[in-house]
């Protein structure tokens, strides 16, 4: 067979074409790598990889307001259509790692005239590793929002997605963003397990919030005889998925081998009959137990029966105003706000002080404004030593079966009373209003 120079054999044409394509691919990856955008980003110069998605636009524009942000240029996202999840993203990024306490939080300045309580979601994709929400507290001025990725400390994603007002149609809603950077925040040490009293165990940093719900540890705003704890957890649900909530992951699976019922104190103004759900969870699997409140505007203890549930799940998920199949969403109001405390195995003493109560030692009134009476069995020699939570000695007293300590003049808060009864000692938490 004779081949002309104009029509070479098929296999002779494939080789140079393959080489050209391969060269272009290699050059493209090298070029992308060389120009990959990294944090921090301030939009003063063009930002590589900015794109809008789902009919939203993401552009670099002049700063619309110098109040709270002196930058000349910022990023602008406009949700043009009814698509609820539209937004902007920066693709092909480098160094999207949040595994270090020195850089576990993403800080971003936001300006919008949308209502206070608007949710902003940051999602890490390519591959997907995590997503975290924050909520606005002002409208019509710049503010800095923090997105805490300390738990689960993701890394490896190349695309940073900014999703304003997820679960809300766009219709032209406009958001300006600026000064994206990583900042330091402690990564909470993993807890061994329950109980959770929020006094000296779980902190705000232990919670991993999801889908427009936000949990914090706060001073107990409803301290009374039903819950004299100084600190409690608080969760607020904003507009998001019905299953928005928070979770804490322990270092070991939650065991139901001996105790099968979990109890938790709850306070909310949501109507009686509101569902509260606890869920034990591991990757791609979980088991939920839901109960309904019987009180509104008061503390109550709810019990969740996990009998028959496997003891191989390390995460405990907290879901409020939610039961399987629910379509209820939050709105940031009082009825979307829930306080919870003393998460433990039902029937198991919460701490040494609860054990002391069962042993016949009690302190009353507690809380108090003027004095406590410590009472044990009659004719039993008792010594009571009072300390602050930091261990500072305050006062000591002795008596037969009953001892009184003054509380007036002391700073409000929680104190620890060590009660010595012969060769046995108990510790009670006592409170000053």
PALOKOL-316215 format. One record per residue (C-alpha): x, y, z; residue in one letter. Coordinates in nm, 2 decimals, m for minus. Each point is the difference from the previous one (the first is absolute). Layout:
PT        x        y        z   resn
PT        X        Y        Z      A
...
END
This chain:
PT        x        y        z   resn
PT     0.00     0.00     0.00      X
PT     0.12     0.35    m0.09      X
PT    m0.07     0.29     0.25      X
PT     0.01     0.36    m0.12      X
PT     0.14     0.27     0.22      X
PT    m0.34     0.16     0.00      X
PT    m0.18    m0.30     0.15      X
PT     0.24    m0.19     0.24      X
PT    m0.11    m0.32     0.15      X
PT    m0.25     0.03     0.29      X
PT     0.25    m0.12     0.27      X
PT     0.26     0.25    m0.12      X
PT    m0.25     0.29     0.05      X
PT    m0.11    m0.12     0.35      X
PT     0.34     0.02     0.16      X
PT     0.08     0.37    m0.05      X
PT    m0.37     0.09     0.08      X
PT     0.03    m0.19     0.33      X
PT     0.33     0.17     0.08      X
PT    m0.15     0.34    m0.06      X
PT    m0.31    m0.07     0.22      X
PT     0.22    m0.14     0.27      X
PT     0.22     0.30    m0.01      X
PT    m0.29     0.24     0.02      X
PT    m0.15    m0.19     0.30      X
PT     0.33     0.01     0.19      X
PT     0.05     0.36    m0.08      X
PT    m0.35     0.08     0.11      X
PT     0.05    m0.17     0.34      X
PT     0.33     0.17     0.05      X
PT    m0.15     0.33    m0.09      X
PT    m0.29    m0.05     0.24      X
PT     0.23    m0.11     0.28      X
PT     0.23     0.30    m0.06      X
PT    m0.30     0.24     0.03      X
PT    m0.20    m0.18     0.27      X
PT    m0.16     0.25     0.23      X
PT     0.08    m0.03     0.37      X
PT    m0.12     0.17     0.32      X
PT    m0.01     0.28     0.10      X
PT    m0.21     0.17    m0.27      X
PT    m0.08     0.37     0.01      X
PT    m0.12     0.07    m0.36      X
PT     0.23     0.29    m0.05      X
PT     0.15    m0.18    m0.30      X
PT    m0.18    m0.24    m0.23      X
PT    m0.08    m0.33     0.16      X
PT     0.05    m0.32    m0.21      X
PT    m0.28    m0.25    m0.01      X
PT    m0.29     0.22     0.10      X
PT    m0.33    m0.13    m0.15      X
PT    m0.37     0.02     0.07      X
PT    m0.21    m0.31    m0.01      X
PT    m0.38    m0.08    m0.04      X
PT    m0.06     0.33    m0.17      X
PT     0.17     0.21     0.27      X
PT     0.29     0.24    m0.09      X
PT     0.32     0.04     0.19      X
PT     0.21     0.30    m0.10      X
PT     0.26     0.24     0.13      X
PT    m0.14     0.35     0.06      X
PT     0.06     0.33     0.18      X
PT    m0.08    m0.01     0.37      X
PT    m0.36     0.12     0.05      X
PT     0.06     0.12     0.36      X
PT     0.31     0.12     0.18      X
PT    m0.18    m0.05     0.34      X
PT     0.19    m0.28     0.17      X
PT     0.22    m0.08    m0.31      X
PT     0.24     0.24    m0.16      X
PT     0.08    m0.23    m0.30      X
PT    m0.03     0.14    m0.34      X
PT    m0.12    m0.32    m0.17      X
PT    m0.21    m0.29     0.12      X
PT    m0.18    m0.30    m0.13      X
PT    m0.37     0.02    m0.10      X
PT    m0.24    m0.29    m0.01      X
PT    m0.35     0.05    m0.15      X
PT    m0.26    m0.28     0.02      X
PT    m0.19     0.09    m0.31      X
PT    m0.26    m0.28    m0.01      X
PT    m0.21    m0.21     0.23      X
PT     0.27    m0.26     0.04      X
PT     0.04    m0.04     0.37      X
PT     0.36    m0.13     0.00      X
PT     0.15     0.25    m0.25      X
PT     0.32     0.18     0.09      X
PT     0.36     0.05    m0.10      X
PT     0.31    m0.20     0.03      X
PT     0.38     0.02    m0.05      X
PT     0.12    m0.31    m0.17      X
PT     0.35    m0.15    m0.03      X
PT     0.11     0.13     0.34      X
PT     0.31    m0.11     0.19      X
PT     0.05    m0.05     0.38      X
PT    m0.37    m0.06     0.10      X
PT     0.11    m0.17     0.32      X
PT    m0.15     0.06     0.34      X
PT     0.18    m0.27     0.20      X
PT     0.21     0.24     0.21      X
PT    m0.13     0.21     0.30      X
PT     0.20     0.29    m0.15      X
PT    m0.23     0.00    m0.31      X
PT    m0.31    m0.20     0.09      X
PT    m0.25     0.29    m0.06      X
PT    m0.09     0.18    m0.32      X
PT    m0.06     0.37     0.05      X
PT    m0.20     0.19    m0.26      X
PT    m0.14     0.36    m0.01      X
PT    m0.36     0.02    m0.12      X
PT    m0.22     0.29    m0.11      X
PT    m0.37    m0.03    m0.09      X
PT    m0.33     0.18     0.05      X
PT    m0.18    m0.33     0.04      X
PT    m0.16    m0.05     0.35      X
PT     0.20    m0.07     0.31      X
PT     0.02    m0.38     0.05      X
PT     0.09    m0.07    m0.36      X
PT     0.20    m0.33    m0.02      X
PT     0.32    m0.02    m0.20      X
PT     0.14    m0.34    m0.08      X
PT     0.36    m0.08    m0.08      X
PT     0.04    m0.33    m0.18      X
PT     0.33    m0.18    m0.08      X
PT    m0.02    m0.20    m0.33      X
PT     0.22    m0.17    m0.25      X
PT    m0.01    m0.24     0.18      X
PT    m0.27     0.08     0.26      X
PT     0.14     0.00     0.35      X
PT    m0.22     0.23     0.21      X
PT    m0.24     0.29     0.03      X
PT    m0.06     0.25     0.27      X
PT    m0.26     0.28     0.05      X
PT     0.01     0.34     0.16      X
PT    m0.28     0.25     0.06      X
PT    m0.01     0.38    m0.05      X
PT    m0.06     0.22     0.30      X
PT    m0.03     0.34    m0.19      X
PT    m0.15     0.13    m0.32      X
PT     0.14     0.28    m0.22      X
PT     0.35     0.00     0.15      X
PT     0.30    m0.22    m0.02      X
PT     0.06    m0.27     0.26      X
PT     0.25    m0.29     0.04      X
PT    m0.14    m0.35     0.01      X
PT     0.19    m0.30     0.13      X
PT    m0.03    m0.35    m0.14      X
PT     0.14    m0.25     0.24      X
PT     0.14    m0.30    m0.18      X
PT     0.19    m0.13     0.31      X
PT    m0.23    m0.30     0.01      X
PT     0.04    m0.21    m0.21      X
PT     0.32     0.19    m0.12      X
PT    m0.04    m0.06    m0.37      X
PT     0.28     0.01    m0.26      X
PT     0.04    m0.08    m0.37      X
PT    m0.27     0.20    m0.17      X
PT     0.08     0.23    m0.29      X
PT    m0.32     0.20    m0.04      X
PT    m0.14     0.25     0.26      X
PT    m0.37     0.05    m0.04      X
PT    m0.18     0.31     0.14      X
PT    m0.38    m0.07     0.02      X
PT    m0.20     0.29     0.14      X
PT    m0.34    m0.07     0.14      X
PT    m0.03    m0.37    m0.08      X
PT    m0.35    m0.13     0.00      X
PT    m0.12     0.35    m0.11      X
PT    m0.09     0.10    m0.36      X
PT     0.23     0.26    m0.14      X
PT    m0.20     0.26    m0.19      X
PT     0.29     0.25    m0.02      X
PT     0.12    m0.03     0.35      X
PT     0.35     0.15     0.01      X
PT     0.30    m0.08     0.23      X
PT     0.34     0.16     0.01      X
PT     0.30    m0.20     0.14      X
PT     0.36     0.10     0.08      X
PT     0.31    m0.09     0.20      X
PT    m0.02    m0.38     0.00      X
PT     0.27    m0.14     0.22      X
PT     0.07    m0.27     0.25      X
PT     0.03     0.09     0.37      X
PT     0.09    m0.18     0.31      X
PT    m0.25    m0.17     0.24      X
PT     0.05    m0.28     0.24      X
PT    m0.09    m0.35    m0.12      X
PT    m0.19    m0.15     0.29      X
PT     0.15    m0.32     0.14      X
PT    m0.22    m0.30    m0.07      X
PT    m0.22    m0.09     0.30      X
PT     0.00    m0.36     0.13      X
PT    m0.37    m0.02     0.03      X
PT    m0.30     0.11     0.21      X
PT    m0.12     0.15     0.22      X
PT    m0.01     0.35    m0.15      X
PT    m0.06     0.27     0.27      X
PT     0.17     0.29    m0.19      X
PT     0.17     0.11     0.33      X
PT     0.34    m0.15    m0.06      X
PT    m0.04    m0.24    m0.29      X
PT    m0.16     0.11    m0.33      X
PT     0.06     0.35    m0.13      X
PT    m0.13     0.18    m0.31      X
PT     0.30    m0.13    m0.20      X
PT    m0.11    m0.36     0.06      X
PT    m0.32     0.06    m0.21      X
PT    m0.01    m0.06    m0.37      X
PT    m0.30     0.19    m0.13      X
PT    m0.17    m0.07    m0.33      X
PT    m0.28     0.13    m0.22      X
PT    m0.06     0.34     0.15      X
PT    m0.01    m0.10     0.37      X
PT     0.25     0.15     0.25      X
PT     0.09    m0.14     0.34      X
PT     0.19     0.18     0.28      X
PT     0.08    m0.05     0.37      X
PT    m0.15     0.29     0.19      X
PT    m0.08     0.10     0.36      X
PT    m0.33    m0.15     0.11      X
PT    m0.27     0.27    m0.06      X
PT    m0.27    m0.21     0.16      X
PT     0.18    m0.11     0.32      X
PT    m0.25    m0.15     0.25      X
PT    m0.06    m0.30     0.22      X
PT    m0.07    m0.22    m0.30      X
PT     0.34     0.09    m0.15      X
PT     0.25     0.18     0.23      X
PT     0.29    m0.04    m0.24      X
PT     0.21     0.30    m0.07      X
PT     0.05    m0.08    m0.37      X
PT    m0.22    m0.16    m0.26      X
PT     0.01    m0.05    m0.38      X
PT    m0.21     0.22    m0.23      X
PT    m0.11    m0.08    m0.35      X
PT    m0.17     0.24    m0.25      X
PT    m0.15    m0.12    m0.32      X
PT     0.00     0.24    m0.30      X
PT    m0.16    m0.06    m0.34      X
PT     0.16    m0.32    m0.14      X
PT    m0.06    m0.37    m0.03      X
PT    m0.26    m0.14     0.24      X
PT     0.28    m0.23     0.14      X
PT     0.23     0.29     0.09      X
PT     0.17    m0.07     0.34      X
PT     0.33    m0.06     0.16      X
PT     0.21    m0.30     0.12      X
PT     0.28    m0.10     0.23      X
PT     0.23    m0.28    m0.10      X
PT     0.17    m0.20     0.29      X
PT     0.32    m0.19    m0.01      X
PT    m0.18    m0.33     0.04      X
PT    m0.34    m0.14    m0.11      X
PT    m0.30     0.07     0.22      X
PT    m0.07    m0.32     0.18      X
PT    m0.35    m0.13     0.07      X
PT     0.12    m0.34     0.14      X
PT    m0.10     0.09     0.36      X
PT    m0.21     0.31    m0.01      X
PT    m0.24     0.05    m0.29      X
PT    m0.18     0.33     0.08      X
PT     0.15     0.35    m0.04      X
PT    m0.14     0.29     0.18      X
PT     0.03     0.38    m0.07      X
PT    m0.14     0.31     0.16      X
PT    m0.17     0.24    m0.25      X
PT    m0.14     0.35     0.03      X
PT    m0.19     0.17    m0.29      X
PT    m0.30     0.23    m0.06      X
PT    m0.09    m0.22    m0.30      X
PT    m0.35    m0.14     0.04      X
PT    m0.06    m0.31     0.21      X
PT     0.03    m0.31    m0.23      X
PT     0.31     0.13    m0.18      X
PT     0.22    m0.29    m0.10      X
PT     0.35    m0.03     0.13      X
PT     0.22    m0.27    m0.17      X
PT     0.33    m0.16     0.11      X
PT     0.19    m0.20    m0.26      X
PT     0.30    m0.22     0.04      X
PT     0.21     0.01    m0.32      X
PT     0.30    m0.14    m0.19      X
PT     0.09     0.07    m0.36      X
PT    m0.29    m0.08    m0.23      X
PT    m0.22    m0.14     0.28      X
PT    m0.19     0.11     0.31      X
PT    m0.29    m0.08     0.23      X
PT    m0.25     0.27     0.12      X
PT    m0.23     0.01     0.30      X
PT    m0.26     0.27     0.03      X
PT    m0.21     0.12     0.29      X
PT    m0.24     0.29     0.05      X
PT     0.02     0.28     0.25      X
PT    m0.26     0.02     0.27      X
PT     0.09     0.35     0.12      X
PT     0.06     0.34    m0.15      X
PT     0.20     0.27     0.18      X
PT     0.13    m0.24     0.26      X
PT     0.27    m0.26     0.04      X
PT    m0.09    m0.36    m0.04      X
PT     0.19    m0.33    m0.03      X
PT    m0.06    m0.20    m0.32      X
PT     0.09    m0.37    m0.03      X
PT     0.11    m0.17    m0.32      X
PT    m0.01    m0.38    m0.02      X
PT     0.28    m0.15    m0.21      X
PT    m0.06    m0.36     0.10      X
PT     0.12    m0.23    m0.28      X
PT     0.21     0.26    m0.16      X
PT     0.36    m0.11    m0.10      X
PT     0.28     0.14     0.22      X
PT     0.22     0.09    m0.29      X
PT    m0.08     0.37    m0.06      X
PT     0.22     0.28     0.15      X
PT    m0.21     0.31    m0.09      X
PT    m0.30     0.13     0.19      X
PT    m0.22     0.23    m0.22      X
PT    m0.24     0.26     0.15      X
PT    m0.31     0.08    m0.21      X
PT    m0.28     0.23     0.12      X
PT    m0.35     0.05    m0.14      X
PT     0.08    m0.30    m0.22      X
PT    m0.12    m0.35    m0.05      X
PT     0.04    m0.22    m0.30      X
PT    m0.20     0.14    m0.29      X
PT    m0.03     0.34     0.16      X
PT    m0.01     0.31    m0.23      X
PT     0.04     0.26     0.28      X
PT     0.27     0.25    m0.05      X
PT     0.14     0.26     0.25      X
PT    m0.02     0.37    m0.01      X
PT     0.23     0.12     0.28      X
PT    m0.29     0.09     0.23      X
PT    m0.05    m0.10     0.36      X
PT    m0.20    m0.30    m0.11      X
PT     0.30    m0.11    m0.21      X
PT     0.23     0.03     0.31      X
PT     0.07    m0.30     0.22      X
PT     0.21    m0.03     0.32      X
PT     0.12    m0.34     0.11      X
PT     0.21    m0.15     0.28      X
PT     0.11    m0.30     0.19      X
PT     0.01    m0.26    m0.28      X
PT     0.06    m0.33     0.16      X
PT    m0.11    m0.36     0.05      X
PT    m0.33     0.01     0.18      X
PT     0.01    m0.13     0.35      X
PT     0.38     0.04     0.02      X
PT     0.12     0.28     0.24      X
PT     0.11     0.30    m0.20      X
PT     0.30     0.07     0.22      X
PT     0.13    m0.04     0.35      X
PT    m0.24     0.26     0.14      X
PT    m0.30    m0.19    m0.14      X
PT     0.14    m0.31     0.16      X
PT     0.02     0.19     0.33      X
PT    m0.36     0.08    m0.02      X
PT    m0.09    m0.37    m0.03      X
PT     0.23    m0.07     0.29      X
PT    m0.21     0.24     0.23      X
PT     0.21     0.31    m0.02      X
PT    m0.18     0.31    m0.12      X
PT     0.04     0.38    m0.02      X
PT    m0.29     0.24     0.01      X
PT    m0.12     0.24    m0.11      X
PT     0.21    m0.04    m0.32      X
PT     0.03     0.25    m0.17      X
PT    m0.01     0.26     0.28      X
PT     0.07     0.36     0.08      X
PT     0.08    m0.01     0.37      X
PT     0.11    m0.35     0.13      X
PT     0.01    m0.37    m0.06      X
PT    m0.09    m0.28     0.24      X
PT     0.19    m0.32    m0.04      X
PT    m0.18    m0.30     0.15      X
PT     0.09    m0.36     0.06      X
PT    m0.10    m0.27     0.24      X
PT    m0.07     0.12     0.35      X
PT     0.29    m0.01     0.25      X
PT     0.25    m0.05    m0.28      X
PT     0.31     0.22     0.01      X
PT     0.02     0.20    m0.32      X
PT     0.26     0.24    m0.14      X
PT    m0.07     0.23    m0.30      X
PT     0.27     0.18    m0.19      X
PT    m0.11     0.25    m0.27      X
PT     0.22     0.07    m0.31      X
PT    m0.04     0.19    m0.33      X
PT     0.00    m0.19    m0.32      X
PT     0.37     0.09    m0.04      X
PT     0.08    m0.16     0.33      X
PT     0.03     0.31     0.22      X
PT    m0.09    m0.06     0.36      X
PT    m0.30     0.20     0.12      X
PT    m0.13    m0.12     0.34      X
PT    m0.01    m0.30     0.23      X
PT    m0.25    m0.11     0.27      X
PT    m0.08    m0.30     0.22      X
PT    m0.30    m0.14     0.18      X
PT    m0.20    m0.31     0.10      X
PT    m0.24    m0.10    m0.27      X
PT    m0.04     0.36    m0.12      X
PT     0.23     0.28    m0.11      X
PT    m0.08     0.35    m0.12      X
PT     0.21     0.21    m0.24      X
PT    m0.06     0.36    m0.09      X
PT    m0.06     0.09    m0.37      X
PT    m0.08     0.37     0.03      X
PT     0.27     0.23    m0.13      X
PT     0.15    m0.27    m0.22      X
PT     0.02     0.04    m0.38      X
PT    m0.29    m0.16    m0.18      X
PT     0.09    m0.34    m0.16      X
PT     0.08    m0.36     0.08      X
PT     0.22    m0.12     0.30      X
PT     0.12    m0.34     0.10      X
PT    m0.08    m0.12     0.35      X
PT     0.21    m0.30     0.13      X
PT    m0.20    m0.18     0.27      X
PT     0.21    m0.23     0.22      X
PT    m0.20    m0.27     0.19      X
PT     0.24    m0.21     0.20      X
PT     0.22    m0.18    m0.26      X
PT    m0.24     0.09    m0.29      X
PT    m0.01     0.32    m0.19      X
PT    m0.24     0.14    m0.26      X
PT     0.01     0.30    m0.22      X
PT    m0.31     0.22    m0.06      X
PT    m0.05     0.28    m0.25      X
PT    m0.17     0.30     0.18      X
PT    m0.11     0.32    m0.16      X
PT    m0.03     0.36     0.09      X
PT    m0.26     0.21    m0.18      X
END
